[in-house]
Amino acid sequence: MSNKKTSKKTKKKSSQVSKSKLVKIFLLIFLFAFIASGLSYFIMKNENTNKSIKNDILKTEKTLPKKQDKEINEYFDKLETPKEKFEEQTEELKKDYEEVIKELPKKSIEKTEVKKETQRKQIITKTSRDKYTHNKKDKAVIAILIDDVSSSRQKKAILDIGYNVTMAFLPPQKGHSNSAKIAQNQKVHMIHIPMQASPKFKSTEKITLTIDDSYKRIESIIKNLRKLYPKAVYTNNHTGSVFTQNDDAMDKLFKALKKYDFVFVDSRTTAKSVAKKYALKYNMPYIVRNTFLDNEKDYTYIQNQLKKAIKIAKKRGYAIAIGHPHSLTLKVLKESKHLLKDVQPIFINKLPYL
């Protein structure tokens, strides 16, 4: 009897143990299933969120450039006076330039130690500009250039001056992406090429020619400018006091300009400019400015600078004056038409010695 009772108790305990194991196994399975379902839910939710973010980004990428371009163009069309002057400030900008060409005797050259052979060659070699003699019977001419043109508003204001003024457009870059398009229907226009300035100048354009550039880089930039400005012939330097006095850099530039049928106008931001030397080397006309109109934003100052340019024109038969699209400069030019009665305002391509 006692053996039977013991056997029953053992079976009962064994049954209870197996039930307990089954419950634990079931709970573990349930726990794993719960965790797995939770993970899959979060993964799916995350994927949907990422898709939504990607879609938002794509939508933004499609609409943002147009919006940015519109805002940038509106900003620059309204812009009248920049916070910082476009041109770098050098002493040369304050000077009126009138080069005197003289055939110096050999002895005086030999005695002057400062004169190098290259300088001597420049002095005794004449360009078409140097050979030109003004006939007093002909009316003197003045070419007024407005640099840094980049917006349709500036272009409209320049056209509103009422006489011939040549516009020099900054190449398209951030902040003035449409400058080449704005130039296209202007029969005579120039390209205002950014070049390396002194370290003091901070407003450097992103694409600027530097003295360390290879010919390949300079040539590719000039080639691209030819595509952007198919009708342009004349170029000039935006800043560039460092670049234009460097022989190697200017040699590369003139070589590329010659290849793509461009002519260089020296803004002369440094007295050490070697532009004439390379105009002679590549058999190109040498063109250089005589006055800057608006180094000071003062009505009387700007008008007096214009009078100086007129005086030079009467003496030599021609003069080149450079200004900028400041509202004050354009106002002075528009209101100074009466000063031009003895000279004829011309586009840059009508200089008498070209």
Contacts in CASP RR format, 6 or more apart in sequence:
PFRMAT RR
TARGET T0000
AUTHOR 0000-0000-0000
METHOD contacts of the structure
MODEL  1
MSNKKTSKKTKKKSSQVSKSKLVKIFLLIFLFAFIASGLSYFIMKNENTN
KSIKNDILKTEKTLPKKQDKEINEYFDKLETPKEKFEEQTEELKKDYEEV
IKELPKKSIEKTEVKKETQRKQIITKTSRDKYTHNKKDKAVIAILIDDVS
SSRQKKAILDIGYNVTMAFLPPQKGHSNSAKIAQNQKVHMIHIPMQASPK
FKSTEKITLTIDDSYKRIESIIKNLRKLYPKAVYTNNHTGSVFTQNDDAM
DKLFKALKKYDFVFVDSRTTAKSVAKKYALKYNMPYIVRNTFLDNEKDYT
YIQNQLKKAIKIAKKRGYAIAIGHPHSLTLKVLKESKHLLKDVQPIFINK
LPYL
69 177 0 8 1.000
69 178 0 8 1.000
72 175 0 8 1.000
72 176 0 8 1.000
72 177 0 8 1.000
73 151 0 8 1.000
73 152 0 8 1.000
73 177 0 8 1.000
73 178 0 8 1.000
76 150 0 8 1.000
76 151 0 8 1.000
76 153 0 8 1.000
76 175 0 8 1.000
76 176 0 8 1.000
77 151 0 8 1.000
77 152 0 8 1.000
77 153 0 8 1.000
77 154 0 8 1.000
78 153 0 8 1.000
79 151 0 8 1.000
80 326 0 8 1.000
80 327 0 8 1.000
81 297 0 8 1.000
81 326 0 8 1.000
81 327 0 8 1.000
81 328 0 8 1.000
84 202 0 8 1.000
84 203 0 8 1.000
85 295 0 8 1.000
85 324 0 8 1.000
86 147 0 8 1.000
86 148 0 8 1.000
86 203 0 8 1.000
86 238 0 8 1.000
86 324 0 8 1.000
87 93 0 8 1.000
87 147 0 8 1.000
87 238 0 8 1.000
87 239 0 8 1.000
87 267 0 8 1.000
87 269 0 8 1.000
87 292 0 8 1.000
87 324 0 8 1.000
88 197 0 8 1.000
88 198 0 8 1.000
88 200 0 8 1.000
88 201 0 8 1.000
88 239 0 8 1.000
88 240 0 8 1.000
88 241 0 8 1.000
88 269 0 8 1.000
89 200 0 8 1.000
89 201 0 8 1.000
89 295 0 8 1.000
90 198 0 8 1.000
90 241 0 8 1.000
90 269 0 8 1.000
90 270 0 8 1.000
92 241 0 8 1.000
92 268 0 8 1.000
92 269 0 8 1.000
92 270 0 8 1.000
92 271 0 8 1.000
93 269 0 8 1.000
93 292 0 8 1.000
93 295 0 8 1.000
94 292 0 8 1.000
94 295 0 8 1.000
95 271 0 8 1.000
96 290 0 8 1.000
96 291 0 8 1.000
96 308 0 8 1.000
96 309 0 8 1.000
96 312 0 8 1.000
97 268 0 8 1.000
97 288 0 8 1.000
97 289 0 8 1.000
97 290 0 8 1.000
97 291 0 8 1.000
98 290 0 8 1.000
98 312 0 8 1.000
98 316 0 8 1.000
99 288 0 8 1.000
101 123 0 8 1.000
101 126 0 8 1.000
101 130 0 8 1.000
102 123 0 8 1.000
103 123 0 8 1.000
103 124 0 8 1.000
104 120 0 8 1.000
104 123 0 8 1.000
104 124 0 8 1.000
109 115 0 8 1.000
109 120 0 8 1.000
109 123 0 8 1.000
115 123 0 8 1.000
118 277 0 8 1.000
122 276 0 8 1.000
122 277 0 8 1.000
122 280 0 8 1.000
125 280 0 8 1.000
127 276 0 8 1.000
127 279 0 8 1.000
127 280 0 8 1.000
127 285 0 8 1.000
127 286 0 8 1.000
128 285 0 8 1.000
128 286 0 8 1.000
128 353 0 8 1.000
128 354 0 8 1.000
129 285 0 8 1.000
129 286 0 8 1.000
129 287 0 8 1.000
129 353 0 8 1.000
130 286 0 8 1.000
131 353 0 8 1.000
132 318 0 8 1.000
132 352 0 8 1.000
132 353 0 8 1.000
134 140 0 8 1.000
134 316 0 8 1.000
134 317 0 8 1.000
134 318 0 8 1.000
134 352 0 8 1.000
138 317 0 8 1.000
138 352 0 8 1.000
139 342 0 8 1.000
139 343 0 8 1.000
139 344 0 8 1.000
140 313 0 8 1.000
140 314 0 8 1.000
140 316 0 8 1.000
140 317 0 8 1.000
140 318 0 8 1.000
140 319 0 8 1.000
140 342 0 8 1.000
140 343 0 8 1.000
140 344 0 8 1.000
141 313 0 8 1.000
141 317 0 8 1.000
141 318 0 8 1.000
141 319 0 8 1.000
141 343 0 8 1.000
141 344 0 8 1.000
141 345 0 8 1.000
141 346 0 8 1.000
141 350 0 8 1.000
141 351 0 8 1.000
141 352 0 8 1.000
142 309 0 8 1.000
142 310 0 8 1.000
142 313 0 8 1.000
142 318 0 8 1.000
142 319 0 8 1.000
142 320 0 8 1.000
142 321 0 8 1.000
142 340 0 8 1.000
142 343 0 8 1.000
142 344 0 8 1.000
142 345 0 8 1.000
142 346 0 8 1.000
143 166 0 8 1.000
143 318 0 8 1.000
143 319 0 8 1.000
143 320 0 8 1.000
143 321 0 8 1.000
143 345 0 8 1.000
143 346 0 8 1.000
143 347 0 8 1.000
143 348 0 8 1.000
143 350 0 8 1.000
143 351 0 8 1.000
144 164 0 8 1.000
144 165 0 8 1.000
144 166 0 8 1.000
144 293 0 8 1.000
144 309 0 8 1.000
144 320 0 8 1.000
144 321 0 8 1.000
144 322 0 8 1.000
144 323 0 8 1.000
144 333 0 8 1.000
144 345 0 8 1.000
145 165 0 8 1.000
145 166 0 8 1.000
145 167 0 8 1.000
145 168 0 8 1.000
145 190 0 8 1.000
145 236 0 8 1.000
145 265 0 8 1.000
145 289 0 8 1.000
145 320 0 8 1.000
145 321 0 8 1.000
145 322 0 8 1.000
145 323 0 8 1.000
145 348 0 8 1.000
146 154 0 8 1.000
146 158 0 8 1.000
146 165 0 8 1.000
146 166 0 8 1.000
146 167 0 8 1.000
146 168 0 8 1.000
146 322 0 8 1.000
146 323 0 8 1.000
146 324 0 8 1.000
146 325 0 8 1.000
146 329 0 8 1.000
146 330 0 8 1.000
147 168 0 8 1.000
147 192 0 8 1.000
147 236 0 8 1.000
147 238 0 8 1.000
147 267 0 8 1.000
147 322 0 8 1.000
147 323 0 8 1.000
147 324 0 8 1.000
147 325 0 8 1.000
148 168 0 8 1.000
148 170 0 8 1.000
148 192 0 8 1.000
148 238 0 8 1.000
148 324 0 8 1.000
148 325 0 8 1.000
149 155 0 8 1.000
149 158 0 8 1.000
149 167 0 8 1.000
149 168 0 8 1.000
149 169 0 8 1.000
149 170 0 8 1.000
149 179 0 8 1.000
149 182 0 8 1.000
149 183 0 8 1.000
149 192 0 8 1.000
149 325 0 8 1.000
150 169 0 8 1.000
150 170 0 8 1.000
150 175 0 8 1.000
150 176 0 8 1.000
150 179 0 8 1.000
150 182 0 8 1.000
151 176 0 8 1.000
151 178 0 8 1.000
151 179 0 8 1.000
151 182 0 8 1.000
152 178 0 8 1.000
152 182 0 8 1.000
154 325 0 8 1.000
155 167 0 8 1.000
155 182 0 8 1.000
155 186 0 8 1.000
157 325 0 8 1.000
157 327 0 8 1.000
157 330 0 8 1.000
158 165 0 8 1.000
158 167 0 8 1.000
158 325 0 8 1.000
158 330 0 8 1.000
160 330 0 8 1.000
160 334 0 8 1.000
161 330 0 8 1.000
161 333 0 8 1.000
161 334 0 8 1.000
162 334 0 8 1.000
162 337 0 8 1.000
163 337 0 8 1.000
163 340 0 8 1.000
163 345 0 8 1.000
164 345 0 8 1.000
164 346 0 8 1.000
164 347 0 8 1.000
165 333 0 8 1.000
165 345 0 8 1.000
166 188 0 8 1.000
166 189 0 8 1.000
166 190 0 8 1.000
166 234 0 8 1.000
166 347 0 8 1.000
166 348 0 8 1.000
167 183 0 8 1.000
167 186 0 8 1.000
167 189 0 8 1.000
167 190 0 8 1.000
168 189 0 8 1.000
168 190 0 8 1.000
168 191 0 8 1.000
168 192 0 8 1.000
168 236 0 8 1.000
169 179 0 8 1.000
169 180 0 8 1.000
169 182 0 8 1.000
169 183 0 8 1.000
169 189 0 8 1.000
169 190 0 8 1.000
169 191 0 8 1.000
169 192 0 8 1.000
169 229 0 8 1.000
170 176 0 8 1.000
170 179 0 8 1.000
170 192 0 8 1.000
170 194 0 8 1.000
170 205 0 8 1.000
170 238 0 8 1.000
171 179 0 8 1.000
171 180 0 8 1.000
171 191 0 8 1.000
171 192 0 8 1.000
171 193 0 8 1.000
171 194 0 8 1.000
171 205 0 8 1.000
171 207 0 8 1.000
171 225 0 8 1.000
171 228 0 8 1.000
172 178 0 8 1.000
172 179 0 8 1.000
172 180 0 8 1.000
172 228 0 8 1.000
173 205 0 8 1.000
173 206 0 8 1.000
173 207 0 8 1.000
174 206 0 8 1.000
180 228 0 8 1.000
180 229 0 8 1.000
183 189 0 8 1.000
183 229 0 8 1.000
183 232 0 8 1.000
184 229 0 8 1.000
184 231 0 8 1.000
187 231 0 8 1.000
188 347 0 8 1.000
188 348 0 8 1.000
188 349 0 8 1.000
189 229 0 8 1.000
189 231 0 8 1.000
189 232 0 8 1.000
190 232 0 8 1.000
190 234 0 8 1.000
190 235 0 8 1.000
190 236 0 8 1.000
190 265 0 8 1.000
190 348 0 8 1.000
191 225 0 8 1.000
191 229 0 8 1.000
191 232 0 8 1.000
191 234 0 8 1.000
191 235 0 8 1.000
191 236 0 8 1.000
191 262 0 8 1.000
192 235 0 8 1.000
192 236 0 8 1.000
192 237 0 8 1.000
192 238 0 8 1.000
193 209 0 8 1.000
193 225 0 8 1.000
193 235 0 8 1.000
193 236 0 8 1.000
193 237 0 8 1.000
193 238 0 8 1.000
194 204 0 8 1.000
194 205 0 8 1.000
194 207 0 8 1.000
194 208 0 8 1.000
194 209 0 8 1.000
194 238 0 8 1.000
194 239 0 8 1.000
194 240 0 8 1.000
195 208 0 8 1.000
195 209 0 8 1.000
195 210 0 8 1.000
195 237 0 8 1.000
195 238 0 8 1.000
195 239 0 8 1.000
195 240 0 8 1.000
195 242 0 8 1.000
195 243 0 8 1.000
195 244 0 8 1.000
196 208 0 8 1.000
196 209 0 8 1.000
196 210 0 8 1.000
196 211 0 8 1.000
196 239 0 8 1.000
196 240 0 8 1.000
196 242 0 8 1.000
196 243 0 8 1.000
196 249 0 8 1.000
197 204 0 8 1.000
197 239 0 8 1.000
197 240 0 8 1.000
197 241 0 8 1.000
197 242 0 8 1.000
197 243 0 8 1.000
197 269 0 8 1.000
198 241 0 8 1.000
198 242 0 8 1.000
201 239 0 8 1.000
204 239 0 8 1.000
205 238 0 8 1.000
207 221 0 8 1.000
209 218 0 8 1.000
209 221 0 8 1.000
209 243 0 8 1.000
209 249 0 8 1.000
209 253 0 8 1.000
210 243 0 8 1.000
210 249 0 8 1.000
211 242 0 8 1.000
211 243 0 8 1.000
211 246 0 8 1.000
211 248 0 8 1.000
211 249 0 8 1.000
213 249 0 8 1.000
213 252 0 8 1.000
214 252 0 8 1.000
215 252 0 8 1.000
215 255 0 8 1.000
215 256 0 8 1.000
218 249 0 8 1.000
218 252 0 8 1.000
218 253 0 8 1.000
218 256 0 8 1.000
219 252 0 8 1.000
219 255 0 8 1.000
219 256 0 8 1.000
219 259 0 8 1.000
221 256 0 8 1.000
222 253 0 8 1.000
222 256 0 8 1.000
222 257 0 8 1.000
222 259 0 8 1.000
222 260 0 8 1.000
222 262 0 8 1.000
223 256 0 8 1.000
223 260 0 8 1.000
225 232 0 8 1.000
225 235 0 8 1.000
225 260 0 8 1.000
225 262 0 8 1.000
226 260 0 8 1.000
226 261 0 8 1.000
226 262 0 8 1.000
232 262 0 8 1.000
233 261 0 8 1.000
233 262 0 8 1.000
233 263 0 8 1.000
233 349 0 8 1.000
234 262 0 8 1.000
234 263 0 8 1.000
234 264 0 8 1.000
234 265 0 8 1.000
234 287 0 8 1.000
234 348 0 8 1.000
234 349 0 8 1.000
235 257 0 8 1.000
235 262 0 8 1.000
235 263 0 8 1.000
235 264 0 8 1.000
235 265 0 8 1.000
236 264 0 8 1.000
236 265 0 8 1.000
236 266 0 8 1.000
236 267 0 8 1.000
236 289 0 8 1.000
237 243 0 8 1.000
237 244 0 8 1.000
237 264 0 8 1.000
237 266 0 8 1.000
237 267 0 8 1.000
237 269 0 8 1.000
238 267 0 8 1.000
239 269 0 8 1.000
240 267 0 8 1.000
240 269 0 8 1.000
240 270 0 8 1.000
241 269 0 8 1.000
241 270 0 8 1.000
242 270 0 8 1.000
243 249 0 8 1.000
243 250 0 8 1.000
243 253 0 8 1.000
244 250 0 8 1.000
244 266 0 8 1.000
244 268 0 8 1.000
244 269 0 8 1.000
244 270 0 8 1.000
244 272 0 8 1.000
244 273 0 8 1.000
244 274 0 8 1.000
244 275 0 8 1.000
245 270 0 8 1.000
245 272 0 8 1.000
245 273 0 8 1.000
245 274 0 8 1.000
246 274 0 8 1.000
247 274 0 8 1.000
247 277 0 8 1.000
250 274 0 8 1.000
250 275 0 8 1.000
250 277 0 8 1.000
250 278 0 8 1.000
251 278 0 8 1.000
251 281 0 8 1.000
253 264 0 8 1.000
253 278 0 8 1.000
254 264 0 8 1.000
254 278 0 8 1.000
254 279 0 8 1.000
254 281 0 8 1.000
254 282 0 8 1.000
254 284 0 8 1.000
255 282 0 8 1.000
257 263 0 8 1.000
257 264 0 8 1.000
257 282 0 8 1.000
257 284 0 8 1.000
258 282 0 8 1.000
258 284 0 8 1.000
263 284 0 8 1.000
263 285 0 8 1.000
263 287 0 8 1.000
264 275 0 8 1.000
264 279 0 8 1.000
264 284 0 8 1.000
264 287 0 8 1.000
265 287 0 8 1.000
265 288 0 8 1.000
265 289 0 8 1.000
265 320 0 8 1.000
265 348 0 8 1.000
266 273 0 8 1.000
266 275 0 8 1.000
266 276 0 8 1.000
266 286 0 8 1.000
266 287 0 8 1.000
266 288 0 8 1.000
266 289 0 8 1.000
267 289 0 8 1.000
267 322 0 8 1.000
268 275 0 8 1.000
268 288 0 8 1.000
268 289 0 8 1.000
273 288 0 8 1.000
275 286 0 8 1.000
275 288 0 8 1.000
276 286 0 8 1.000
276 288 0 8 1.000
278 284 0 8 1.000
279 285 0 8 1.000
279 286 0 8 1.000
280 286 0 8 1.000
285 353 0 8 1.000
285 354 0 8 1.000
287 320 0 8 1.000
287 348 0 8 1.000
287 351 0 8 1.000
287 354 0 8 1.000
288 320 0 8 1.000
289 320 0 8 1.000
289 321 0 8 1.000
289 322 0 8 1.000
290 308 0 8 1.000
290 309 0 8 1.000
290 312 0 8 1.000
290 319 0 8 1.000
290 320 0 8 1.000
290 321 0 8 1.000
291 305 0 8 1.000
291 306 0 8 1.000
291 308 0 8 1.000
291 309 0 8 1.000
291 312 0 8 1.000
291 319 0 8 1.000
291 320 0 8 1.000
291 321 0 8 1.000
291 322 0 8 1.000
292 305 0 8 1.000
292 321 0 8 1.000
292 322 0 8 1.000
292 323 0 8 1.000
293 302 0 8 1.000
293 305 0 8 1.000
293 306 0 8 1.000
293 309 0 8 1.000
293 321 0 8 1.000
293 322 0 8 1.000
293 323 0 8 1.000
293 329 0 8 1.000
293 332 0 8 1.000
293 333 0 8 1.000
294 301 0 8 1.000
294 302 0 8 1.000
294 305 0 8 1.000
294 323 0 8 1.000
294 324 0 8 1.000
294 326 0 8 1.000
294 328 0 8 1.000
294 329 0 8 1.000
295 301 0 8 1.000
295 305 0 8 1.000
296 302 0 8 1.000
297 326 0 8 1.000
297 328 0 8 1.000
299 328 0 8 1.000
299 331 0 8 1.000
299 332 0 8 1.000
302 328 0 8 1.000
302 329 0 8 1.000
302 332 0 8 1.000
303 332 0 8 1.000
303 336 0 8 1.000
303 339 0 8 1.000
305 321 0 8 1.000
306 321 0 8 1.000
306 332 0 8 1.000
306 333 0 8 1.000
306 336 0 8 1.000
306 339 0 8 1.000
307 339 0 8 1.000
309 319 0 8 1.000
309 320 0 8 1.000
309 321 0 8 1.000
310 319 0 8 1.000
310 339 0 8 1.000
310 340 0 8 1.000
310 342 0 8 1.000
310 343 0 8 1.000
312 319 0 8 1.000
313 319 0 8 1.000
313 343 0 8 1.000
314 342 0 8 1.000
314 343 0 8 1.000
317 352 0 8 1.000
318 351 0 8 1.000
318 352 0 8 1.000
318 353 0 8 1.000
320 348 0 8 1.000
320 351 0 8 1.000
323 329 0 8 1.000
END
